[in-house]
Amino acid sequence: MRSGPAAPPAPTEPIAAIATAPGRGAVGIVRVSGWGLQPLIDAMCGRSLTPRVAHYGPFQAEDGSAIDQGLALYFPAPHSYTGEDVLELQAHGGPVVLQLLLARCLAVLPGLRLARPGEFTERAFLNDKLDLAQAEAVADLIEAGTEAAARSAARALAGDFSQRIDALAGRIVHLRTLVEATLDFPEEEIDFLEQAQARRQLDEILAALDAATAGARQGALLREGMRVVLAGQPNVGKSSLLNALAGAELAIVTPIPGTTRDRVAETIQIEGVPVHVVDTAGLRAHDEAADEVERLGIGRSWDAIRDADAVLFLHDLTRRGELAYEAADAAIAAELPAAAVLHVFNKADAAPVTANGLPDGAIVLSARTGAGLDALRADLLRRAGWQAAAEGVAIARTRHLQALSRARGHLEVAVTLASPLAAHHDAPLDLLAEELRLAHRALGEITGQFGVEDLLGEIFSNFCIGK
């Protein structure tokens, strides 16, 4: 899967864990990975197991009695998830039974220890069964909150994203080879940059990189979603809008101003994209909160606004023209992050609607009747950068986007160095070679070819135990 100086060698001690979720269930799995598991198989099953064939029978305790009856599967290396020998014991899913099986395994096999979170997948990476992007996709598939995110994670796990990155890296390697060959043979009187059409190749690589980055942004959006905060004065309909977007009565709605004292959050889906919506306490101008509890709620509202990707600033259409109300709205708007604000005029069912005086791009809706909600959803997706024709997108992470951005920066410098003007001014080829190397390295960090040591602990620690 990988090439180059990738990661430290895989550890040799065997590991074990309960691979199913905590709690009671019909089936539970104890998974063991390591080398030389035959003594464990003999002790637990009392017989040899045909590779990749399910065997039904008792799992034996130390005195020969049965801990449970279930299925045993043996996957000898390298044809296993981790690339090592793997034994899976599928028993009844009671926590006591599974703990007994795990304890028996630990007692039988010398050196066997409990696995850390994500260690089975980490070993799959270290043993070249998965690259780093695919390993991350395992966790993303487990944690997917929408059908679209699950499908995208499955594509990444199958290697779609990695293949795209590897193809880009291969094109950079080809150009690096030509540049470095010229550096090795300076006596050859060849105008390398023109002969190899380096500038054209770089332009094509940049275009392919931009296409990969656009797809990665869509994948990152499917994984992480966008944070949307509902803000506005008390009683403008923020909680009603949250309920309307979620399709459920999540927040208490009353005509009494200041009903919401703390943040109420819900994740909804818009065309498969997770949207994390936060309803906040009503804002008041000049810190005019009625009591200490409301002041604390307003403080949390501002915290949520600062972290938001989009702020829906709600206005009450029934109160347009009230000087005090509109002055307070203006004072609040002045403190909001202008780039993130979308003005939403609510209660269209109770007031005449005119476009006069409304900000550009404002949405007019009724949280009570649902009129205008589709326009709001479409605008949120547009602001997030989502493209409706995103089928085939593979899941991606923020670190992937950062690596792609670094690669692009180095390639842009390389384009300058490879331009005809630079060539005629004897721009040193070693600088071009270095920028290409750095771009290649940045791409390699995505799949784990370079610089992964510091990432491993952070990435795999977020996995569940047993995976």
C-alpha positions in Angstrom: 0.0 0.0 0.0 2.8 2.4 0.9 6.3 3.1 -0.3 9.1 5.1 1.2 10.1 5.6 4.8 6.7 5.3 6.3 6.2 4.2 9.8 7.9 2.4 12.6 7.9 -1.4 12.5 4.8 -3.1 13.8 5.0 -4.4 17.4 5.3 -8.2 17.8 3.4 -8.8 21.0 -0.1 -10.2 20.6 -3.2 -8.1 21.5 -6.8 -8.9 22.4 -10.0 -7.0 23.0 -13.7 -7.2 23.0 -14.5 -6.0 19.5 -18.2 -5.3 19.9 -19.9 -2.3 21.6 -20.3 -2.3 25.4 -23.6 -3.6 26.8 -25.7 -6.6 26.1 -26.4 -8.0 22.6 -27.2 -11.2 20.7 -23.6 -11.6 19.7 -20.3 -10.4 21.1 -16.8 -10.8 19.6 -13.4 -11.3 21.2 -10.6 -10.6 18.8 -7.0 -11.6 19.1 -4.1 -10.5 16.7 -0.5 -11.6 16.8 1.9 -14.3 15.7 1.7 -18.0 16.5 -1.9 -18.2 17.8 -2.1 -22.0 17.5 -1.6 -22.6 21.3 -4.5 -20.3 22.0 -6.7 -22.0 19.4 -5.9 -25.4 20.9 -6.7 -24.2 24.5 -9.9 -22.3 23.6 -11.4 -24.6 20.9 -9.7 -28.0 21.6 -9.0 -28.5 17.9 -7.4 -27.0 14.9 -9.4 -24.5 12.8 -9.5 -24.4 9.0 -8.5 -20.9 7.9 -11.5 -18.6 7.1 -14.1 -21.2 8.0 -16.5 -20.8 10.8 -16.4 -23.6 13.4 -19.2 -24.0 15.9 -18.4 -25.5 19.3 -17.6 -24.8 23.0 -15.0 -22.3 24.2 -13.2 -24.1 27.0 -12.3 -22.8 30.4 -9.1 -24.0 32.2 -10.9 -27.0 33.7 -12.3 -28.1 30.3 -15.8 -26.9 31.0 -17.5 -24.7 28.4 -17.5 -20.9 29.0 -20.0 -20.6 26.1 -20.9 -22.1 22.7 -20.2 -20.1 19.6 -18.3 -19.6 16.4 -14.5 -19.5 16.0 -12.8 -18.0 12.9 -9.1 -18.1 12.2 -7.4 -15.8 9.7 -3.7 -16.7 9.3 -1.3 -14.0 8.2 -1.1 -12.2 5.9 -4.7 -12.7 4.9 -6.3 -11.0 7.8 -7.4 -7.5 8.8 -4.2 -6.7 10.7 -1.8 -8.7 8.5 -1.0 -10.9 11.5 -2.7 -14.1 12.6 -6.2 -13.2 13.8 -8.6 -15.3 15.9 -12.2 -14.2 16.5 -14.5 -15.8 19.0 -18.1 -15.0 18.4 -20.1 -15.8 21.5 -23.4 -14.6 23.2 -23.2 -10.9 23.8 -23.4 -10.7 27.5 -20.7 -8.6 29.1 -19.8 -11.3 31.7 -19.4 -14.0 29.1 -17.2 -11.8 26.9 -15.0 -10.8 29.9 -14.6 -14.5 30.8 -13.5 -15.3 27.3 -11.1 -12.3 27.2 -9.6 -13.3 30.6 -9.2 -16.9 29.4 -7.3 -15.7 26.3 -5.0 -13.5 28.3 -4.2 -16.4 30.7 -3.5 -18.9 28.0 -1.2 -17.0 25.5 2.1 -15.7 27.0 2.7 -12.0 26.3 -0.9 -11.4 25.2 -2.1 -7.9 26.4 -5.2 -5.8 26.1 -5.3 -3.7 22.9 -5.3 0.1 22.9 -8.1 2.0 21.1 -7.6 1.6 17.4 -4.6 -0.8 17.7 -6.0 -3.4 15.4 -6.4 -0.9 12.6 -3.0 0.7 13.5 -1.4 -2.7 12.9 -3.2 -3.0 9.6 -1.6 0.3 8.7 1.8 -0.7 9.9 1.6 -4.1 8.1 0.7 -2.4 4.8 -2.9 -3.7 4.7 -4.3 -0.1 4.7 -2.7 3.3 4.0 -3.3 6.1 6.5 -6.2 7.7 4.7 -8.0 4.3 4.5 -7.3 3.6 8.2 -8.9 6.9 9.1 -11.9 6.0 6.9 -12.5 3.0 9.1 -13.3 5.3 12.1 -15.2 7.6 9.8 -17.4 4.8 8.6 -18.2 3.7 12.2 -19.0 7.3 13.2 -20.8 8.3 10.1 -24.0 10.3 11.0 -25.6 10.3 7.6 -26.1 7.9 4.8 -24.0 10.1 2.5 -21.2 10.2 5.0 -21.2 6.4 5.3 -21.1 5.9 1.6 -18.2 8.4 1.3 -16.3 6.7 4.1 -16.8 3.4 2.4 -15.3 4.8 -0.8 -12.3 6.2 1.1 -11.9 2.8 2.8 -11.9 1.1 -0.7 -9.0 3.4 -1.7 -10.7 5.9 -4.0 -9.2 9.0 -2.3 -5.8 7.3 -1.8 -5.6 6.3 -5.5 -6.3 9.9 -6.5 -3.5 11.2 -4.2 -1.1 8.5 -5.4 -1.8 9.4 -9.0 -1.0 13.0 -8.2 2.2 12.0 -6.4 3.2 9.8 -9.3 3.0 12.8 -11.7 5.2 14.9 -9.3 7.7 12.0 -9.0 8.0 11.8 -12.8 8.8 15.5 -13.0 11.2 15.3 -10.0 13.0 12.5 -11.8 13.6 14.6 -14.9 14.7 17.6 -12.8 17.1 15.6 -10.7 18.5 13.7 -13.7 19.4 17.1 -15.2 21.1 18.1 -12.0 23.1 14.9 -12.1 24.3 15.6 -15.7 24.9 19.4 -15.9 27.3 19.0 -18.8 24.4 18.1 -21.0 23.6 21.3 -22.9 19.9 20.8 -22.9 17.3 23.5 -22.1 15.6 21.1 -19.7 12.6 23.2 -18.7 11.5 23.7 -22.3 12.5 20.2 -23.5 10.5 18.5 -20.8 7.6 21.0 -21.0 7.9 21.4 -17.2 5.6 24.4 -17.1 2.9 22.5 -19.0 3.3 19.5 -16.7 3.1 21.7 -13.6 -0.1 23.4 -14.9 -1.7 20.0 -15.4 -0.7 18.8 -12.0 -2.1 22.0 -10.4 -5.4 21.5 -12.2 -5.6 17.9 -11.0 -4.7 19.0 -7.5 -7.4 21.6 -7.5 -9.9 18.9 -8.6 -8.8 16.6 -5.8 -9.0 19.5 -3.3 -12.6 20.3 -4.3 -13.6 16.7 -3.8 -11.8 16.6 -0.4 -13.7 19.7 0.7 -16.9 17.9 -0.1 -15.7 14.8 1.8 -14.7 16.9 4.8 -18.0 18.6 4.8 -19.8 15.2 4.9 -17.6 14.1 7.8 -17.6 17.2 9.9 -20.7 19.1 8.8 -21.2 22.8 9.4 -22.0 24.6 12.6 -25.0 26.9 12.4 -26.1 29.2 15.3 -29.6 30.7 15.6 -29.2 34.2 17.0 -31.5 37.2 17.6 -33.4 39.0 20.2 -35.8 37.2 22.5 -39.0 35.8 21.0 -38.1 36.2 17.4 -38.7 32.5 16.7 -35.3 30.9 17.1 -36.6 27.9 19.0 -39.5 27.5 16.5 -37.0 27.5 13.6 -34.9 24.9 15.3 -38.0 22.7 15.8 -39.0 23.3 12.1 -35.6 22.4 10.8 -35.4 19.3 13.0 -38.9 18.2 12.4 -39.4 17.7 16.2 -40.3 19.6 19.3 -36.8 20.0 20.7 -37.1 23.4 22.3 -39.8 24.9 24.4 -41.7 27.6 22.5 -43.8 30.2 24.3 -44.7 33.8 23.7 -42.8 34.8 26.8 -39.4 36.5 25.9 -36.3 34.8 27.3 -37.7 31.2 27.4 -34.4 29.7 26.1 -31.7 30.2 28.8 -29.1 27.8 27.5 -27.9 26.4 24.2 -30.1 23.7 22.6 -28.3 21.7 19.9 -29.4 19.3 17.3 -27.8 17.7 14.2 -30.0 17.6 11.1 -29.3 16.5 7.6 -29.6 18.6 4.5 -29.0 16.5 1.3 -26.9 14.2 3.4 -24.7 17.0 4.9 -24.7 17.1 8.7 -25.7 20.5 10.0 -25.2 21.1 13.7 -27.8 23.7 14.7 -27.5 25.5 18.0 -30.5 27.5 19.4 -29.2 30.2 21.8 -30.6 32.5 24.4 -32.1 35.6 23.0 -29.6 38.5 22.7 -30.2 41.9 24.2 -28.5 45.1 23.3 -26.1 46.6 25.8 -26.2 43.6 28.2 -29.8 44.3 29.2 -30.4 40.8 30.4 -33.2 40.5 33.0 -31.4 38.3 35.5 -28.1 36.5 36.2 -29.3 33.2 34.6 -30.2 35.0 31.4 -26.8 36.9 31.4 -25.0 33.5 31.6 -27.1 32.2 28.7 -26.3 35.2 26.6 -22.6 34.8 27.3 -22.8 31.2 26.0 -24.7 32.5 23.0 -21.8 34.7 22.1 -19.4 31.8 22.6 -21.4 29.7 20.1 -21.5 32.5 17.6 -17.8 32.9 17.6 -17.3 29.2 16.8 -20.1 29.1 14.1 -19.6 28.5 10.4 -22.9 30.4 9.8 -25.0 32.6 12.0 -28.7 32.9 11.2 -29.6 36.3 12.6 -33.4 36.1 13.1 -35.6 39.2 12.8 -39.3 39.5 13.7 -41.3 40.8 10.7 -44.2 41.7 12.9 -42.0 44.3 14.7 -40.5 46.0 11.7 -40.9 49.7 12.2 -40.6 49.7 16.0 -37.7 52.1 16.7 -36.5 50.5 19.9 -36.6 47.0 18.4 -34.8 47.9 15.2 -32.2 49.9 17.2 -31.5 46.8 19.3 -31.2 44.7 16.1 -28.7 47.1 14.7 -26.6 47.1 17.9 -26.5 43.3 17.9 -25.7 43.1 14.2 -22.7 45.3 14.7 -21.2 42.8 17.0 -21.8 39.7 14.8 -19.1 38.3 12.5 -20.4 39.9 9.2 -18.9 37.2 6.9 -20.9 34.4 8.7 -24.2 36.2 9.1 -27.3 35.3 7.1 -30.3 37.5 7.8 -33.5 35.6 8.3 -36.9 37.4 8.6 -39.3 35.2 10.5 -43.1 35.2 11.0 -44.0 35.8 7.4 -47.4 34.2 8.1 -48.3 37.0 10.5 -47.0 40.1 8.7 -47.1 41.6 5.2 -43.8 41.0 3.4 -42.0 43.5 1.3 -38.4 43.5 0.1 -38.0 47.1 0.9 -35.2 47.6 3.4 -34.2 44.0 3.6 -30.5 43.2 3.4 -29.1 41.6 0.2 -29.5 37.8 0.3 -32.0 37.9 3.2 -34.3 34.9 3.6 -38.0 35.4 4.4 -39.8 32.5 6.1 -42.4 31.3 8.5 -41.1 28.8 11.1 -44.7 28.0 11.9 -45.9 27.1 8.4 -42.6 26.0 6.9 -42.7 28.5 4.1 -39.2 29.5 3.0 -37.4 26.7 4.8 -36.3 25.1 1.5 -34.7 28.4 0.5 -32.9 28.5 3.8 -31.6 25.0 3.5 -30.3 25.7 0.0 -28.6 28.9 1.1 -26.9 27.0 4.0 -25.5 24.4 1.6 -24.3 27.1 -0.8 -22.5 28.8 2.0 -20.9 25.6 3.1 -19.6 25.0 -0.5 -21.6 21.9 -1.1 -22.3 20.8 -4.6 -25.3 18.8 -5.3 -23.5 16.6 -7.9 -21.1 15.3 -5.3 -21.9 11.6 -5.7 -18.7 9.6 -5.7 -17.0 11.9 -3.1 -14.7 10.1 -0.6 -14.6 11.1 3.0 -11.8 13.5 3.9 -10.4 15.2 7.0 -9.2 18.7 7.8 -5.6 17.4 7.9 -6.0 16.2 4.3 -7.1 19.7 3.2 -4.1 21.2 5.0 -1.7 18.8 3.3 -3.3 19.5 -0.1 -3.0 23.3 0.5 0.7 22.9 1.4 1.3 20.9 -1.7 -0.3 23.6 -3.8 1.8 26.3 -2.3 5.0 24.4 -3.2 3.7 23.7 -6.7 2.9 27.4 -7.2 6.5 28.3 -6.4 7.7 25.5 -8.7 5.6 27.1 -11.5 7.4 30.4 -11.0 10.8 28.7 -11.1 9.8 26.8 -14.3 8.5 29.8 -16.2 10.4 30.9 -19.3 11.4 34.1 -17.6 13.0 32.3 -14.8 14.7 29.8 -17.1 16.3 32.7 -19.1 17.6 34.1 -15.8 19.3 30.9 -14.8 16.9 30.1 -12.0 18.7 27.2 -10.2 17.1 23.8 -10.9 17.9 22.6 -7.3 15.3 25.1 -6.0 12.7 23.6 -8.4 13.7 20.1 -7.3 13.3 21.1 -3.7 9.8 22.6 -4.2 8.7 19.4 -6.0 10.1 17.3 -3.2 8.2 19.3 -0.6 5.0 19.0 -2.6 5.5 15.3 -3.0 6.1 15.0 0.8 2.9 16.9 1.6 0.8 14.5 -0.5 2.6 11.6 1.1 1.5 12.7 4.6 -2.1 12.0 3.5 -1.6 8.3 2.8 1.2 7.8 5.3 4.3 7.6 3.1 6.0 10.4 5.0 5.9 12.1 8.4 3.3 9.9 10.0 5.0 9.1 13.3 3.6 12.0 15.2 0.2 11.5 13.8 -0.3 7.8 14.7 -1.1 8.3 18.4 -3.5 11.1 17.7 -5.4 9.3 14.9 -5.7 5.8 16.4 -6.5 7.0 19.9 -9.9 8.2 18.7 -10.9 4.7 17.5 -13.0 2.4 19.6 -11.3 -0.5 21.5 -11.3 -3.7 19.5 -11.0 -1.8 16.1 
